[in-house]
Amino acid sequence: MTRRILRIATAALLIGTLAGCGMSLNQGPGAAGGQFGGLPTAGGQGSQAGFQNWVQSFRPRALAAGISAATFDSAMAGAHYQPGIVALDRKQSEFTKPIWDYLDGAIGPRGATGRAKAGQHAATLSSIEARYGVPREIVVAVWGMESNFGAGRGNTQIVPALATLAYDGRRGEFFAAELVAALRIIQSGDVDSAHMVGSWAGAMGHTQFMPSSFLSHAVDFNGDGRRDIWSDDPTDALASTASYLRQNGWRPGQSWGTEVILPPGFDFNQAGKSVQHSGSQWAAMGVRRAGGGPVPSGSILAPAGARGPAFLITENFRAILKYNASDSYALAVAYLAEAIAGRPGIQGDWPRGDRTLSNSEKAEIQRLLMARGFDTGGVDGKLGSRSAEAIRAFQRSRGVTPDGYADTRLLAMLRS
Ligand SMILES: [Ca+2]
């Protein structure tokens, strides 16, 4: 949940891997903007002695950023290097789940739990809706996705974890900035360092805020004088989530979007987040709302290409993407919310028979596209929006449906 997550050139399905290893997707690389870029990192060769040296070299920079010596020294006292966290940060999975498996796992029984939680916290959620204009089912769905409604908030000490990742992670600058943000939170008195716990990569509390997001968006909604996203009471965390979404473009009274039925022969050049039309324009193109009713304005999302379901996404879907820049994640929030509200799930069929491409096959697709002059923005095995655009351009050049979807057929076409 950083406000900078759009910088992640993440594959839509990367979340499937990360969710499986307890890491929220809300960590973007390079977000520190170079402020702490002068510090050497250990590059995976860290040691306790190297860590302590790093802490001492980092101290003047933290103090220059407004952290008091007392706050720094007390929060860092006893902090030690944690090679296990570095190992988690470097873990790469060769396969990611297909979106249908990811959605099945993400939504599943959480719909019923979410309904119960929405009932249990009905009064709080009504106040949050009134204040921020974000529907309760969306707020509860984010809660369910991020910590399984508070059950999985994480108990890793955040300061030593962030210091370890700043010293020896793949994205040292990003974590150095988050470490300063964490120290700023401690200095503000919202929490002390012993109680600042969360997931190993720095996401904290019921809705897994990174420290920088906490500073920008957390609110003291229950009025006890502290912004507390860590305790059993989720009130502040839920309100902070609504605050985050509202500040990132949530429009009260609008939906996230809807599933749509595309007409036969639909022009897939019109699909993708870069193309937006009004509801009446979509209707004129033959796009219908699944289940009937007016089509909203927005963009068409077809995560599994022409053979899978399609969605019309609005500005509010984009606000969820600011929470986590994965289409799969945002669809999971949307449909968990639908389940919590008692509305139908996805009606179209996914191409469940498709074999999952490995990350090296995805990298090969990117390499072959680049070799043919279609710019994927790099070769990292993660098919994000840039790669999807390159795939569309390649498909157009071959006269096949330009749905931007990578499957074994696309790979075969590129290899030939
Ligand atoms: Ca509070």
Boltz pocket constraint, residues with backbone or C-beta under 6 A from the ligand:
constraints:
  - pocket:
      binder: B
      contacts: [[A, 219], [A, 220], [A, 221], [A, 222], [A, 223], [A, 224], [A, 225], [A, 226], [A, 227], [A, 228], [A, 236]]
      max_distance: 6.0
